[in-house]
Amino acid sequence: MFAAMLRFPTAKVNLGLHVLRLRPDGYRDIETVMMAVPLQEALEIVKDPEVPAGEIRFERTGLPVPGDPRTDLVVRAAALIGERTPLPGLRAHLHKAIPIGAGLGGGSSDGACALRMVAELCGLRLSPAELHAMAARLGSDCAFFLDGGIQLASGRGEVLQPIPVDLHGWWMHLANPGIHVSTAEVYGHTAARVPDRSLASIITGTPVERWQELLVNDLEAYVLEAYPAVAQLKRAIIGNGAVYCAMSGSGSTVFGLHRERPERLPAVPGLQQWVLRL
């Protein structure tokens, strides 16, 4: 008997990011506020009796993704569920629409979505704490995508707490210059520091119109210098009327918050952009 699920993993942006300290495991402790945004891709998973039990046949379409598909977080999520219960034969199809190496968390979102989908298809009733722990094993940002919304993230990004921020009705201009930025490279060139104020106090205690002078993404300094196209894109979005503009995560995507619907930037080779209502 066939059983299928179709879900739409979303992207995220980071409203500020602080790199606090180097951890013994080689990761950095961070503080960031992650916000889910309505930029989506599509993931279908089918329980197929024609596929041998325990096997997953996975294909990707849409934006090209380098590397072996067997290492994709969708496949790894299924393998994690397989540690808890025998897997039926599965087929999975991911249509990729969120740029990779862009600071938008597309791969992490796919993994979190697949984790929940495979668990449901297998009839595995996992508690929120169990899902969270499994998502944290997949990747630092994966746990965020189980609930989405706007959350304060600490640790490697897996320690989460909802934060009261209301951006309903705002417009977001997302733009990616078509450049892949390595997360490891960026963190390797960013020094840890102790900020004067926490992100939570800034975001909940000041109007959006003041965020530009107060909110900082510590990873921006290196990326804007090493990748001039990202710096140029940030200047263009600010010039386009953004109330707040920042790079998301480790880049290379830049986003702006606008009170009114913004115009798109002039088209140039490699540039992808989206205008989204929050």
Legacy VTK file of the C-alpha trace (Angstrom):
# vtk DataFile Version 3.0
C-alpha trace
ASCII
DATASET POLYDATA
POINTS 278 float
0.000 0.000 0.000
1.316 3.431 -0.977
1.292 6.253 1.590
2.637 9.670 0.706
3.335 12.990 2.355
4.092 16.344 0.777
5.561 19.167 2.851
7.121 22.559 2.090
10.329 23.260 4.055
10.847 26.978 4.653
13.918 29.191 4.798
15.081 31.336 7.712
16.992 34.543 8.257
19.037 35.655 11.252
18.085 38.871 13.012
21.582 39.538 14.306
24.182 36.966 15.346
26.845 37.034 18.063
29.817 34.649 18.141
30.454 34.256 21.850
33.181 31.657 22.420
35.010 28.636 21.028
33.697 25.338 22.406
35.808 22.295 23.320
34.120 20.363 20.477
35.392 22.866 17.902
32.043 24.599 17.364
31.287 28.171 18.443
28.718 29.144 21.016
26.461 31.679 19.373
23.485 33.878 20.142
21.109 34.618 17.298
17.451 35.235 16.583
16.170 33.045 13.757
12.995 33.829 11.882
11.205 31.516 9.448
10.345 33.230 6.156
7.880 32.153 3.445
10.458 31.013 0.894
9.815 27.308 0.370
10.856 24.188 -1.439
8.916 20.912 -1.794
9.629 17.530 -0.206
7.587 14.410 -0.970
8.178 11.106 0.807
6.319 7.956 -0.256
6.107 4.607 1.498
6.502 2.275 -1.485
6.111 -1.526 -1.187
8.127 -1.917 -4.390
11.214 -0.530 -2.600
12.979 -3.036 -0.313
12.404 -2.449 3.400
15.054 -0.232 4.961
15.978 1.379 1.647
15.354 5.005 0.603
15.494 6.041 -3.037
16.139 9.757 -3.163
16.162 12.246 -6.020
16.614 16.002 -6.230
15.358 18.451 -8.833
15.405 22.243 -9.026
18.545 24.084 -7.986
21.680 21.936 -8.341
23.189 20.583 -5.120
26.819 19.419 -5.197
27.894 16.248 -3.451
26.603 12.721 -3.035
22.798 12.646 -2.595
23.276 9.841 -0.045
24.732 12.427 2.360
21.716 14.770 2.021
20.057 15.631 5.322
16.810 14.086 4.040
18.525 10.702 3.739
20.338 11.163 7.049
17.048 12.030 8.771
15.518 8.787 7.531
18.556 6.893 8.817
18.073 8.441 12.269
14.478 7.240 12.348
15.783 3.847 11.236
17.788 3.675 14.445
14.503 3.727 16.380
12.261 1.530 14.250
12.537 -0.622 11.098
12.005 1.494 8.002
9.668 0.516 5.166
10.825 1.060 1.607
10.770 4.795 0.906
11.011 7.110 -2.060
11.847 10.771 -1.473
11.821 13.653 -3.937
13.181 17.081 -2.986
12.587 20.002 -5.312
15.317 22.459 -4.313
14.392 26.149 -4.440
16.349 27.682 -1.528
19.929 28.534 -2.558
22.657 26.562 -0.804
25.578 28.218 0.981
23.322 31.223 1.341
22.653 31.509 5.084
18.999 30.560 4.610
19.070 27.124 6.264
17.465 25.239 3.385
19.312 21.978 4.020
18.576 22.105 7.744
14.913 22.764 7.024
14.780 19.787 4.656
16.317 17.548 7.317
13.917 18.643 10.053
10.931 18.243 7.754
12.063 14.770 6.646
12.573 13.721 10.258
8.981 14.523 11.148
7.591 13.050 7.908
9.415 9.704 8.148
8.460 9.368 11.813
4.793 9.878 10.905
4.938 7.487 7.955
6.440 4.848 10.254
3.813 5.438 12.954
6.528 6.480 15.386
5.136 8.778 18.056
8.072 10.886 19.155
7.775 13.489 21.890
8.844 17.064 21.088
11.957 16.506 23.217
12.878 13.357 21.268
12.379 15.100 17.915
14.433 18.057 19.122
17.308 15.810 20.210
17.310 13.968 16.883
17.177 17.214 14.919
20.147 18.569 16.892
22.104 15.477 15.815
21.365 16.297 12.175
22.674 19.858 12.320
22.934 22.991 14.398
19.922 24.747 12.813
17.685 21.725 12.283
15.876 21.901 15.620
14.699 25.452 14.856
12.720 24.262 11.849
10.606 21.846 13.867
8.554 24.807 15.145
9.766 27.785 13.096
8.412 31.191 14.022
10.889 33.568 15.655
13.194 32.053 18.252
16.260 33.001 20.241
18.931 30.376 19.564
22.029 29.724 21.641
24.622 26.979 22.085
25.393 25.761 18.549
21.974 27.070 17.578
20.044 24.110 18.984
19.039 25.684 22.338
15.828 27.500 21.481
13.388 29.855 23.146
10.453 31.667 21.481
10.863 35.421 21.518
7.997 37.941 21.293
8.648 39.816 18.040
5.797 40.913 15.780
6.772 41.627 12.176
3.353 40.800 10.758
2.577 43.014 7.778
6.197 43.966 7.082
7.801 43.259 3.707
11.077 41.415 3.304
13.390 41.779 0.324
15.664 38.738 0.081
18.526 38.814 -2.383
21.298 36.347 -3.125
24.220 37.244 -5.410
24.727 33.678 -6.607
27.847 33.164 -4.497
28.396 30.097 -2.293
29.997 31.046 1.032
31.528 28.325 3.211
30.232 28.409 6.780
33.481 26.890 8.080
35.509 29.549 6.266
33.485 32.390 7.739
33.556 31.097 11.308
37.277 30.435 10.950
37.837 34.134 10.225
35.496 35.508 12.910
36.767 36.175 16.431
34.566 35.484 19.433
33.562 38.414 21.613
31.361 39.423 24.539
28.683 41.861 23.279
27.535 44.885 25.258
23.859 43.916 24.919
22.049 40.689 24.219
20.166 40.301 20.977
16.961 39.583 22.884
17.123 42.892 24.736
17.715 44.811 21.505
15.032 43.086 19.450
12.327 43.170 22.121
13.294 46.523 23.602
13.775 48.784 20.591
11.684 49.585 17.494
12.709 48.060 14.163
13.707 51.517 12.971
16.633 51.438 15.434
17.824 47.915 14.671
20.265 49.061 11.987
22.366 50.937 14.530
22.138 48.265 17.244
21.838 44.786 15.714
25.037 43.142 14.474
25.806 39.924 12.655
29.398 39.212 13.731
29.949 37.096 10.609
29.287 40.024 8.276
32.633 41.767 8.702
34.654 38.970 7.102
32.123 38.191 4.347
31.648 41.811 3.283
35.419 42.193 2.922
36.128 38.818 1.315
33.118 38.875 -1.022
32.612 42.422 -2.348
29.461 41.403 -4.244
27.736 40.765 -0.893
28.787 44.197 0.408
27.535 45.790 -2.787
24.210 43.971 -2.428
23.769 45.189 1.134
24.380 48.790 0.050
21.844 48.380 -2.751
19.108 47.065 -0.427
19.715 49.876 2.069
19.549 52.308 -0.846
16.275 50.681 -1.853
14.665 51.888 1.368
15.166 49.045 3.842
14.495 50.029 7.454
16.812 47.224 8.587
19.249 45.326 6.380
21.644 42.510 7.272
23.353 39.420 5.975
21.655 36.190 7.025
23.789 33.689 8.928
27.159 33.150 7.293
25.911 34.576 3.988
25.713 35.157 1.136
22.039 36.209 1.248
21.178 39.755 2.316
17.703 40.798 3.434
15.924 44.054 4.102
12.822 44.826 6.156
10.463 47.385 4.608
7.255 49.043 5.773
5.990 49.216 2.181
6.454 46.742 -0.673
9.926 47.408 -2.140
10.856 47.425 -5.797
13.134 44.664 -7.017
16.740 45.545 -7.739
17.817 45.696 -11.392
18.519 42.207 -12.722
22.176 41.221 -13.003
23.720 37.814 -13.777
23.564 35.441 -10.816
21.235 37.572 -8.693
18.180 35.892 -7.206
15.673 37.972 -5.287
12.315 37.578 -3.625
9.858 40.113 -2.190
7.875 38.477 0.625
5.017 39.630 2.850
5.576 38.635 6.472
LINES 1 279
278 0 1 2 3 4 5 6 7 8 9 10 11 12 13 14 15 16 17 18 19 20 21 22 23 24 25 26 27 28 29 30 31 32 33 34 35 36 37 38 39 40 41 42 43 44 45 46 47 48 49 50 51 52 53 54 55 56 57 58 59 60 61 62 63 64 65 66 67 68 69 70 71 72 73 74 75 76 77 78 79 80 81 82 83 84 85 86 87 88 89 90 91 92 93 94 95 96 97 98 99 100 101 102 103 104 105 106 107 108 109 110 111 112 113 114 115 116 117 118 119 120 121 122 123 124 125 126 127 128 129 130 131 132 133 134 135 136 137 138 139 140 141 142 143 144 145 146 147 148 149 150 151 152 153 154 155 156 157 158 159 160 161 162 163 164 165 166 167 168 169 170 171 172 173 174 175 176 177 178 179 180 181 182 183 184 185 186 187 188 189 190 191 192 193 194 195 196 197 198 199 200 201 202 203 204 205 206 207 208 209 210 211 212 213 214 215 216 217 218 219 220 221 222 223 224 225 226 227 228 229 230 231 232 233 234 235 236 237 238 239 240 241 242 243 244 245 246 247 248 249 250 251 252 253 254 255 256 257 258 259 260 261 262 263 264 265 266 267 268 269 270 271 272 273 274 275 276 277
